[in-house]
C-alpha cells in the first residue's frame, strides 16, 4: 500500500458540496474564490475539486475578513502577508533551534 506523503491537513478530501455545507459558503462563491486566487483546491484526475482541512481553515479566515469589510484584493494581500509572516517565523525558530544546539 502506498501512503501519500502529504500531511493529512493538506489532502483534498471534501467535495464542493460538503465544503459548502461545512463552511456555509455557497458553491458559486467557492468557485469565485478560486478564480480570484484566494483558494486553490486539489483536483482529482477527472478535475473534481477536493478541499482539505487547511482549505476549510482558510475559508474561515476569508469569511472573517469579509465580515470585517475587507475587499477581495485586500483579502489576498492579507493572506499573502500572513503566509509570509508564518514562513519567516518558522525560519527564525529553525535558526534559533540551531543556535541553541551549537
Backbone as numpy.savetxt, mean C-alpha at the origin, in Angstrom:
# Nx Ny Nz CAx CAy CAz Cx Cy Cz
6.60 -28.47 -2.61 5.75 -27.30 -2.61 6.65 -26.07 -2.61
6.33 -25.10 -3.47 7.10 -23.86 -3.57 6.36 -22.77 -2.80
7.06 -22.13 -1.88 6.46 -21.05 -1.11 6.91 -19.72 -1.69
5.99 -18.79 -1.77 6.30 -17.45 -2.23 7.21 -16.79 -1.21
8.28 -16.14 -1.66 9.21 -15.48 -0.75 8.70 -14.11 -0.32
7.63 -13.63 -0.93 7.07 -12.33 -0.58 6.40 -12.42 0.79
6.59 -11.40 1.64 5.93 -11.42 2.94 4.41 -11.52 2.79
3.77 -12.16 3.74 2.31 -12.35 3.68 1.57 -11.04 3.53
2.06 -10.00 4.19 1.37 -8.70 4.15 1.36 -8.08 2.75
2.27 -8.53 1.88 2.36 -7.98 0.53 1.71 -8.85 -0.54
1.31 -10.05 -0.17 0.69 -10.96 -1.14 -0.73 -10.51 -1.45
-1.03 -10.38 -2.72 -2.37 -10.02 -3.14 -3.31 -11.20 -3.01
-4.24 -11.12 -2.07 -5.15 -12.23 -1.85 -6.61 -11.84 -1.98
-6.93 -10.57 -1.88 -8.32 -10.12 -1.91 -8.69 -9.59 -3.29
-9.81 -10.06 -3.81 -10.34 -9.51 -5.05 -10.91 -8.14 -4.80
-11.30 -7.47 -5.88 -11.78 -6.10 -5.76 -13.09 -6.02 -4.97
-13.96 -7.01 -5.13 -15.24 -6.98 -4.41 -15.02 -7.13 -2.90
-14.13 -8.04 -2.52 -13.84 -8.25 -1.10 -13.14 -7.02 -0.53
-12.20 -6.46 -1.27 -11.50 -5.26 -0.83 -12.49 -4.12 -0.63
-13.40 -3.98 -1.55 -14.43 -2.95 -1.45 -15.26 -3.15 -0.19
-15.63 -4.38 0.08 -16.43 -4.67 1.27 -15.64 -4.41 2.55
-14.38 -4.81 2.58 -13.54 -4.64 3.77 -13.25 -3.18 4.07
-13.10 -2.36 3.03 -12.70 -0.97 3.21 -13.85 0.02 3.15
-14.95 -0.41 2.56 -16.06 0.53 2.36 -15.82 1.47 1.19
-14.83 1.17 0.37 -14.50 1.99 -0.80 -14.99 1.24 -2.03
-15.77 1.90 -2.85 -16.36 1.27 -4.01 -15.33 0.80 -5.04
-15.68 -0.23 -5.82 -14.77 -0.75 -6.84 -14.32 0.31 -7.85
-15.23 1.20 -8.25 -14.84 2.24 -9.21 -13.80 3.18 -8.60
-13.95 3.47 -7.32 -12.99 4.33 -6.63 -11.64 3.62 -6.51
-11.66 2.32 -6.23 -10.41 1.56 -6.18 -9.69 1.61 -7.52
-10.45 1.48 -8.60 -9.86 1.58 -9.94 -9.30 2.98 -10.20
-10.02 4.00 -9.73 -9.54 5.38 -9.87 -8.23 5.57 -9.13
-8.15 5.07 -7.91 -6.90 5.19 -7.14 -5.75 4.52 -7.89
-6.03 3.40 -8.52 -4.99 2.71 -9.29 -4.57 3.57 -10.49
-5.56 4.11 -11.21 -5.22 4.97 -12.37 -4.41 6.18 -11.96
-4.70 6.72 -10.78 -3.99 7.91 -10.28 -2.65 7.58 -9.66
-2.32 6.30 -9.55 -1.02 5.89 -9.02 -0.95 5.83 -7.51
-2.10 5.90 -6.83 -2.10 5.84 -5.37 -1.97 4.42 -4.85
-2.25 3.46 -5.72 -2.31 2.07 -5.31 -1.95 1.20 -6.51
-1.20 0.14 -6.27 -0.84 -0.78 -7.36 -1.07 -2.21 -6.88
-2.29 -2.70 -7.07 -2.55 -4.07 -6.64 -1.82 -5.08 -7.51
-1.58 -6.25 -6.95 -0.98 -7.34 -7.73 -2.00 -7.78 -8.78
-1.54 -8.51 -9.76 -2.42 -9.04 -10.80 -2.18 -10.53 -10.96
-3.27 -11.26 -11.21 -3.13 -12.67 -11.53 -2.66 -12.78 -12.97
-2.34 -13.98 -13.41 -1.92 -14.16 -14.80 -3.04 -13.77 -15.76
-4.28 -13.82 -15.29 -5.41 -13.42 -16.12 -5.74 -11.94 -16.03
-5.00 -11.20 -15.21 -5.19 -9.75 -15.10 -6.12 -9.30 -13.98
-6.60 -10.22 -13.17 -7.49 -9.86 -12.07 -6.70 -9.18 -10.96
-7.26 -8.08 -10.45 -6.61 -7.36 -9.35 -6.66 -8.20 -8.08
-5.56 -8.17 -7.34 -5.49 -8.83 -6.03 -4.85 -7.86 -5.05
-5.60 -7.55 -4.01 -5.15 -6.59 -3.02 -4.57 -7.31 -1.80
-3.53 -6.72 -1.22 -2.83 -7.31 -0.07 -3.25 -6.59 1.21
-2.77 -7.13 2.33 -2.98 -6.46 3.62 -2.37 -5.06 3.60
-1.19 -4.93 3.01 -0.55 -3.61 2.89 -1.43 -2.65 2.09
-2.06 -3.16 1.04 -2.96 -2.32 0.24 -4.13 -1.84 1.10
-4.66 -2.72 1.95 -5.78 -2.34 2.81 -5.36 -1.23 3.79
-4.16 -1.35 4.33 -3.65 -0.31 5.24 -3.48 1.00 4.47
-2.94 0.91 3.26 -2.75 2.11 2.43 -4.10 2.75 2.10
-5.10 1.93 1.81 -6.43 2.46 1.52 -7.01 3.18 2.75
-6.73 2.65 3.93 -7.16 3.32 5.15 -6.51 4.68 5.29
-5.22 4.75 4.96 -4.50 6.03 5.03 -5.05 7.01 4.00
-5.33 6.53 2.79 -5.91 7.38 1.75 -7.25 7.93 2.23
-8.08 7.08 2.82 -9.39 7.52 3.32 -9.23 8.60 4.40
-8.24 8.43 5.28 -7.98 9.44 6.32 -7.63 10.79 5.69
-6.77 10.74 4.69 -6.34 11.98 4.04 -7.49 12.66 3.30
-8.32 11.86 2.64 -9.48 12.43 1.94 -10.42 13.09 2.94
-10.66 12.41 4.07 -11.51 12.99 5.13 -10.93 14.29 5.64
-9.61 14.41 5.60 -8.94 15.63 6.03 -8.94 16.73 4.98
-9.52 16.44 3.82 -9.63 17.45 2.78 -8.45 17.53 1.82
-7.59 16.52 1.82 -6.43 16.53 0.93 -6.85 16.03 -0.46
-6.38 16.72 -1.51 -6.72 16.31 -2.88 -5.79 15.18 -3.35
-6.10 14.60 -4.51 -5.35 13.43 -5.01 -3.85 13.70 -5.16
-3.44 14.81 -5.81 -1.99 15.04 -5.90 -1.35 15.21 -4.52
-2.05 15.83 -3.58 -1.53 15.98 -2.22 -1.38 14.64 -1.53
-2.38 13.76 -1.74 -2.31 12.42 -1.16 -1.10 11.68 -1.70
-0.89 11.75 -3.01 0.26 11.07 -3.61 1.57 11.57 -3.01
1.68 12.87 -2.85 2.90 13.46 -2.30 3.11 13.03 -0.85
2.05 13.06 -0.07 2.14 12.65 1.34 2.56 11.19 1.44
1.93 10.33 0.65 2.27 8.90 0.68 3.72 8.67 0.26
4.17 9.39 -0.76 5.56 9.27 -1.19 6.52 9.71 -0.08
6.22 10.83 0.56 7.08 11.33 1.64 7.08 10.39 2.84
5.92 9.81 3.16 5.86 8.86 4.27 6.68 7.62 3.97
6.62 7.15 2.73 7.42 5.97 2.35 8.91 6.30 2.40
9.27 7.47 1.91 10.67 7.89 1.95 11.16 8.01 3.39
10.33 8.58 4.25 10.67 8.72 5.66 10.88 7.36 6.32
9.98 6.41 6.02 10.10 5.06 6.59 11.38 4.39 6.11
11.73 4.59 4.84 12.97 4.00 4.30 14.19 4.61 4.98
14.20 5.92 5.13 15.33 6.59 5.78 15.46 6.15 7.24
14.34 6.01 7.92 14.37 5.56 9.31 14.92 4.14 9.42
14.51 3.27 8.50 15.02 1.89 8.50 16.53 1.88 8.25
16.99 2.72 7.32 18.43 2.79 7.03 19.19 3.34 8.23
18.64 4.35 8.88 19.27 4.93 10.07 19.38 3.89 11.18
18.30 3.15 11.39 18.32 2.11 12.42 19.33 1.02 12.09
19.47 0.69 10.82 20.42 -0.33 10.38 21.86 0.15 10.66
22.13 1.40 10.36 23.45 1.98 10.63 23.71 2.02 12.13
22.69 2.39 12.88 22.86 2.46 14.34 23.12 1.08 14.92
22.44 0.05 14.42 22.68 -1.32 14.88 24.10 -1.77 14.52
24.55 -1.38 13.33 25.89 -1.73 12.89 26.96 -1.07 13.76
26.69 0.18 14.13 27.64 0.91 14.97 27.67 0.35 16.39
26.52 -0.14 16.85 26.44 -0.70 18.21 27.19 -2.02 18.33
27.27 -2.76 17.21 27.94 -4.06 17.26 29.44 -3.95 16.92
29.86 -2.77 16.49 31.27 -2.60 16.11 32.15 -2.33 17.30
